[in-house]
Amino acid sequence: PSDERSVAVVGTRGPTSYGREAAAALTTDLARTGITIISGLARGIDGVAHRAALDAGGRTIAVLANGLHMVYPREHEGLAQRVQGQGAVVSEYPLGVRPDPRGFPRRNRLISGMSLGTLVVEAPETSGAVWTVRHALEQDREVFCVPGSIFSPVSRFTNRMIQEGAKLVSSYTDVLEELNLTVAVHQTEMPLIQEPDDEAEAALLHHLRQEPLHIDDIRRISSLPITAVSSMLSILELKGKVKQVGCMHYIRIRESVPIHGN
């Protein structure tokens, strides 16, 4: 199966806490706008992406590198069942074919090919995500990368790809704008704005100032889950109350005061 509004989310099997939070936040927002999330059901970023899409009530597709008679890795059997309930688990391999190291790079061409673009969240130079990006470029698909620390080995590939022209992503809107899906996003998100949780939004807004604050710091200060923080920041940004000014850094926008007089 393929979807005209789908994005692949891939990355390292050993992400940092930053990578996990970035993958969860970005995937949650994409899924809430109706984007189908495609990944490989692997440990690490793949698993985070599938779970975030499911928790957001979105659709997700897992592409296996073995026959559908088994789930690899085994600890993702429960996750695979959830994916089937809100999407699909697919494979080009017949029943009985077991996982083989040579099968994963081949499988990755399906992940990229079924998607409008591939979003990479943390990947070292030896990551399987490298193959996904190669296939995406060969298939004339968009490549998006989340920037990481220059000291982090798991961000070396993503940082290099940004240097070479991949789209730097600090918000889900970066992906949607590049894929010309912005209009569809606004139409999907408007109902969220009609029924906001004003009390929760006001509490979050209280922690923001005119000095940039990273989303991780906002999460710690507010003691809210990263997915809740990301969602509320997106709504507040659409309302014109906050602004993203860099890589997941936000500031509060000072409200204009009406001038009374002549």
N, C-alpha and C positions, 0 to 999 in steps of 0.2 A: 504494500500500500504506500501511497505517497500523498502529500498534502501541499496545496499551493500556499499555505500559510504555516510553514514549518521551519524550525531552526534546530540545528544540531548543537548540543552542548557536550563538550568532551574535555578531557584533561588527565592529569596524573592520577595514578592509583594511590599515591601518598601525599595528599594535599596538606597544606598548613591550615591553621584555623582561619586565617584570612581567606585562603582559597575556598574553603567550605562555605564561609559566610557570603563571599562574593557570588559564588555559584548559586547558592540558595536564594539570595536576594534577587539576582538578575533573572533566574529561571521563574521564580514566583511571579514577578511582574510581567514577564513575557507570557506565561501561561494564563494569567488573568485577562490578558488582552485577546485571548483566543488563539494564540500561537501554539501549534503542536510541537512538543519537545521530543527530539530524537536523540538517542544515545545507545551505548553498548552494554548496559547492565553490569559493567565492570565495577570493581571496588573503587573507592575514591570519588572523583568528580562525577562520574557516570551515575553512581548510586545517589549522590546528593541531588543531581538534576532530576532524576526520575521521581524521587520522593517529594521534592519541592513542587513539581508540576502536579503530582497527585494531591498533595495537601492543599494546593491552591484551587483544586477542583477542575484542573485542566486535563488535556489529553496528552498522552505520551506513548511513544513507540520504542521498544527495545529490540535491537538487531543483534542476534546471537551469532557466534562464530562456530557453532556446532548444531547438531540436529535438535529438533524441538522435544525430543524424548527426555532431555535433561536440562537443568539450569546450571550454568557456571558463572561465578562461583556458587557453591552450594548454599552459603549463607544468604544468598539473594533469592531463594525459592519463594519466600513469603512476598518479597518485593515484586517478583515476576507475576505472582497471582494478582496483586493489586494493579499492576500495569495492564493485565488482560482485562480487568474490570473497567478501566478508563482509557483503553487504547488497544494496543496489540503487541504481542511478542512474535517476531518474525525471523526467518532464516532461509538462506538459499540452499542450505545443506539438507540432505535427506535424513530421515530418522536413522539412528544408529551411529552417526558420525560424531566422534568424541572431539573435545577441544584439542587443537594442535597449534603450537606457536606460529606456524606458517599461515594459519587461517585467519588470525586477527588482522594483519595488514590488509588482506583481501576483503575481509568483512567491512573494513572501514570505508571502502569506496562506496558501499551502499548507504552508510550513515550520511556521508557528504552528499551523495547523489540524490537522496530523498529529501534534501533540505534546500531552502533558498540560500542559506549561508551557514557557516560553521563558527561557533563561538568557543574559543579555547580559554579555559581558566586554569592557569598554572600547568606548565609542561616543561620538563627538562629536555635537552637535546636528544635523549634516547627514548622519549615517550612514544607510545603508540599513536598519540595525537598528531605526531609529525606526519605519519602516513595519511591520516585523515585530511590534514591541510594540503598535502601534496595532491591527493585525489581531488579535493575541492578546487584547487587551482586548475588542474587538468580539465575539470568539468565546467569551468568558467563560473564557479560559485563564489560568493563573497566570503571573506575570511575576517573574523573579528577576534581581537585578543584583549584580555584584561591585563593591564600592566601590573608588574610586581616589583618587589625590592631588587635593587641591583646586586644585593648580597645573597639572594635566595637562589639556590641551584634549580629549584622547580619553576623559576620564572625566566630562565635564560632563553628558552625557545620563544616564549610569548614576547618578551622584550625585543628579541632580535627580529621577530616578524613585524612588530610595530615599526622598527627602524626601516624595514624593507618595504613598508607600505600597507601593512594590514591596518584595518580600522581599529583605533584605540577605543575601548568601551569602558565607560565609567557609570553608565546608566542604561537601562533597557531601551530608552528612547534613542540612543545612538544606533542601536541595531535596527529599530523600526524606521527611523528616518532614512538610513542607508538603503533599506529595502522598499522605500516608498509605501510604507504601511501606516504612516502617521494618522491619516484621516480615519482609518478603521479603528485605530487605538482610541481616538477621542470619542467615537461613537460608542465604543464598548465601555469606556470608563465613566461616561456621564452619569449612569445610574448610581455609581459609587459616590458621586459628589452630591446627588440628590438626597441621600440618606447617610450623612456622615455621623461619626461618633464625635460630636463636638467636644465633649469633655476630654476624651483621650487625645484628640488633636491639640487642644489647648494646653494640656499637660506637656505634650512633647514640644510644642512651640515655646513653652516657658524656658526650656533648656537651651534654646538657640539664641545666639547673639549676632552681631555684625562681623565677628571674627570667625573665619572658617573652622568648622568642627567636623572631624571625620565621622562617618556613619558608625564605626566601631565604638567611638567615644560616646556618641549619642545613645547607642544601645546600652553601654555600661551605665551611663548617668540615669537613663530612664528605667533601667531594669526590665525592659521589654524584649521579647524575642526579635531576632534580626528581621524575620519576615514581616512582623507587625510594624517595625520601625521603617523598613523600606517602603511598605505600602502606604503608610501615613505620610511619609516624606513626598512620595509621588503625588498624592492627592493635594498636599499643601503647596507643592510646586505648581500644579495646575491651577490652584486657586490664587496664585501670585503672592503667597505668604512666605515662601522660602525659595532659595535659588541654589542650584548646584554650581559651584565655582571651581571645580577641579575634580581630581580623581576621588569621587565619593565624599567630597567635602561640601558642607552646606552652610549657608548663612541665612539669617532672618531678614526679610525685607521690611524696612521701616514703612509703616502705613502713612500715606499722604494725609495731611490734615486740611480739610476744606477751609478756604479763605472766605470770610464773610465781609461784606462791605458794599461799596457802590455797585 
